[in-house]
Amino acid sequence: MRGRNWLVRRAARRLGPELGALRFVATSSKVYWKALLPCLAVGFAYGAVGEFVTPRSSREPGLFSDVPLFVLVSLLTGLVLWSLTLLMSFRKLLVFDGGLAARIARRHTTLVFRWSEIDPATIKAVTTAEGTTPSRMLAAGRKTSLGVPGRNALVFRAGTGFWLFESRSGTAPLVLAIQQAMLDAGVPGAARVASRALPPAVVSTHTSLD
């Protein structure tokens, strides 16, 4: 199954007794390359500060005497800082027999949406123009994003608010997987999920979901 990495397999084992078998994995990703240069700059700044604040004896070489080591340490510091952004760069939405699961990296952050909590009539696929995202264009009294910024999104209502799973990839496979899982679970109204949600609605102006 595409997108089924070790993190997904761990979540599937943990959530399996509650939600059943894993059917589909939707991935949302965006690597923040623009943050690389600022992180490297911070790394060099920390390296320079370290040269001045490190205690030195009269026998030790002067400041910046080992330039290759200074450059290496600064680069590594910057890369470590940038690698922290990768924690925000990848998101998964899992389709199980009994519902959806998101934010699966940790047990206490995992969100579970059982089919009984999701209104099939509110499941929509939307897309926007380049340079904007559904989370910016769609408004609601309560709206929560489950993915990283992308021009496509799956939208559904569960509980008292709307949830968006944004992605740079198309949402049709995700919608079809949700419909089939709902049909197999006997959810009323599931048969019309795909016909209502697809093709994705193009959102070009600010739109209210309520």
C-alpha positions as CSV (number, residue, x, y, z in Angstrom):
1,M,0.0,0.0,0.0
2,R,1.4,3.3,-1.1
3,G,2.5,5.6,1.8
4,R,2.5,2.7,4.4
5,N,5.7,3.5,6.2
6,W,6.8,2.4,9.7
7,L,4.8,5.2,11.3
8,V,1.6,4.1,9.5
9,R,2.1,0.5,10.3
10,R,2.6,1.3,14.0
11,A,-0.6,3.4,13.9
12,A,-2.5,0.6,12.1
13,R,-1.5,-1.9,14.8
14,R,-2.5,0.5,17.5
15,L,-5.9,1.5,16.0
16,G,-6.8,-1.8,14.4
17,P,-8.8,-3.1,17.4
18,E,-10.9,0.0,17.3
19,L,-11.2,0.9,13.6
20,G,-10.5,-2.4,11.8
21,A,-8.3,-2.9,8.8
22,L,-6.4,-0.1,7.1
23,R,-7.7,0.6,3.6
24,F,-6.0,3.7,2.3
25,V,-3.2,6.2,3.2
26,A,-3.4,9.8,2.0
27,T,-0.2,11.8,2.2
28,S,0.2,15.6,2.6
29,S,3.7,16.9,2.3
30,K,5.6,20.1,1.8
31,V,9.3,20.5,2.5
32,Y,10.2,24.0,3.7
33,W,13.2,24.6,1.6
34,K,12.9,28.3,2.1
35,A,13.8,27.8,5.8
36,L,17.1,26.1,4.9
37,L,19.2,29.3,4.3
38,P,17.9,31.1,7.5
39,C,18.7,28.0,9.5
40,L,22.2,27.8,8.1
41,A,22.6,31.5,8.9
42,V,21.5,30.9,12.5
43,G,24.0,28.0,12.6
44,F,26.9,30.2,11.6
45,A,25.7,32.9,14.1
46,Y,25.8,30.3,16.9
47,G,29.2,29.1,15.7
48,A,30.6,32.6,15.8
49,V,29.1,33.3,19.2
50,G,30.7,30.1,20.4
51,E,34.1,31.2,19.2
52,F,33.9,34.3,21.4
53,V,32.3,32.8,24.5
54,T,34.3,29.6,24.8
55,P,36.9,30.0,27.6
56,R,40.5,29.9,26.2
57,S,43.9,29.7,27.9
58,S,47.0,31.5,26.7
59,R,48.2,28.2,25.2
60,E,45.1,27.8,23.0
61,P,44.9,29.1,19.5
62,G,43.1,32.3,18.8
63,L,39.6,33.0,17.5
64,F,38.6,31.2,14.2
65,S,42.0,29.5,14.1
66,D,40.4,26.3,12.8
67,V,38.2,27.6,10.0
68,P,37.2,24.1,8.5
69,L,36.0,23.0,11.9
70,F,34.1,26.2,12.4
71,V,32.4,25.8,9.0
72,L,31.6,22.2,9.6
73,V,30.1,22.7,13.1
74,S,28.1,25.7,11.9
75,L,26.7,23.8,8.9
76,L,25.7,20.8,11.0
77,T,24.0,23.1,13.5
78,G,22.0,24.8,10.7
79,L,21.1,21.4,9.2
80,V,19.9,20.1,12.6
81,L,17.7,23.2,13.0
82,W,16.3,22.8,9.5
83,S,15.6,19.1,10.1
84,L,13.2,20.1,12.8
85,T,10.9,21.7,10.1
86,L,10.6,18.2,8.6
87,L,8.4,17.3,11.6
88,M,5.8,19.7,10.2
89,S,6.4,18.7,6.5
90,F,4.5,15.4,6.3
91,R,1.0,14.5,7.3
92,K,-1.1,11.3,6.9
93,L,-4.8,10.7,6.8
94,L,-5.6,7.0,7.2
95,V,-8.8,5.4,6.0
96,F,-9.9,2.4,8.1
97,D,-12.9,0.1,8.0
98,G,-14.5,2.1,10.8
99,G,-13.3,5.6,10.2
100,L,-10.5,8.1,9.7
101,A,-7.4,8.8,11.7
102,A,-5.0,11.8,11.6
103,R,-2.0,13.1,13.5
104,I,-0.9,9.6,14.1
105,A,2.7,10.4,15.1
106,R,1.9,10.1,18.8
107,R,-0.8,8.4,20.8
108,H,-1.9,11.5,22.6
109,T,-2.2,13.6,19.4
110,T,-4.1,11.0,17.3
111,L,-7.5,12.1,16.1
112,V,-10.1,9.5,15.3
113,F,-13.2,10.1,13.3
114,R,-15.7,7.2,13.3
115,W,-18.1,7.0,10.4
116,S,-21.0,7.7,12.7
117,E,-19.4,11.1,13.5
118,I,-19.0,12.2,9.9
119,D,-21.9,13.6,7.9
120,P,-21.5,12.1,4.4
121,A,-23.3,15.0,2.9
122,T,-20.5,17.4,4.0
123,I,-17.7,15.5,2.4
124,K,-16.3,17.7,-0.3
125,A,-13.2,17.9,-2.5
126,V,-12.0,21.4,-3.3
127,T,-9.2,23.0,-5.2
128,T,-7.8,26.5,-5.5
129,A,-5.5,28.5,-7.8
130,E,-1.8,28.4,-7.3
131,G,-0.6,30.7,-4.6
132,T,-3.5,30.1,-2.2
133,T,-4.9,27.2,-0.3
134,P,-8.4,26.0,0.8
135,S,-7.6,26.8,4.4
136,R,-7.3,30.5,3.4
137,M,-10.3,30.6,1.1
138,L,-12.8,28.5,3.2
139,A,-14.3,30.0,6.3
140,A,-16.2,28.4,9.2
141,G,-17.1,29.0,12.8
142,R,-14.8,26.1,13.7
143,K,-12.3,24.9,11.1
144,T,-9.2,22.7,11.7
145,S,-6.5,21.8,9.2
146,L,-5.1,18.2,9.3
147,G,-2.5,18.5,6.5
148,V,0.2,20.9,5.4
149,P,-0.6,23.7,2.9
150,G,-1.6,22.5,-0.6
151,R,-4.0,23.7,-3.3
152,N,-6.3,20.6,-2.9
153,A,-8.3,19.5,0.1
154,L,-10.8,17.0,1.4
155,V,-13.4,18.8,3.6
156,F,-15.8,17.1,6.0
157,R,-17.8,17.9,9.1
158,A,-17.4,15.9,12.3
159,G,-18.7,17.0,15.6
160,T,-19.2,20.7,15.9
161,G,-16.7,21.8,13.2
162,F,-15.2,21.3,9.8
163,W,-11.9,19.5,9.1
164,L,-9.6,20.0,6.1
165,F,-6.9,17.7,4.8
166,E,-4.9,19.7,2.4
167,S,-2.6,18.2,-0.1
168,R,-0.7,19.0,-3.3
169,S,-2.0,15.7,-4.7
170,G,-5.4,15.0,-6.1
171,T,-8.1,14.0,-3.6
172,A,-10.2,11.7,-5.8
173,P,-8.6,8.4,-4.6
174,L,-9.1,9.5,-1.0
175,V,-12.8,10.3,-1.7
176,L,-13.4,7.0,-3.4
177,A,-11.7,5.1,-0.6
178,I,-13.9,6.9,2.0
179,Q,-17.0,6.1,0.0
180,Q,-16.2,2.4,-0.3
181,A,-15.4,2.1,3.4
182,M,-18.6,3.9,4.3
183,L,-20.6,1.7,2.0
184,D,-19.1,-1.5,3.5
185,A,-19.9,-0.1,7.0
186,G,-23.5,0.5,6.0
187,V,-23.4,4.3,6.6
188,P,-26.6,6.0,5.3
189,G,-26.0,8.3,2.4
190,A,-22.6,6.8,1.6
191,A,-23.6,5.9,-2.0
192,R,-23.7,9.6,-3.0
193,V,-20.4,10.7,-1.4
194,A,-18.3,10.5,-4.7
195,S,-21.0,12.0,-6.9
196,R,-21.4,15.0,-4.5
197,A,-17.7,15.5,-3.9
198,L,-16.2,14.9,-7.3
199,P,-15.0,16.6,-9.4
200,P,-13.4,19.0,-6.9
201,A,-15.1,22.3,-6.5
202,V,-13.0,25.2,-7.6
203,V,-12.8,27.9,-4.9
204,S,-11.8,31.2,-6.2
205,T,-13.3,33.5,-3.6
206,H,-13.7,33.4,0.1
207,T,-16.5,30.9,0.8
208,S,-18.3,30.0,4.0
209,L,-18.7,26.3,4.9
210,D,-21.4,26.9,7.5
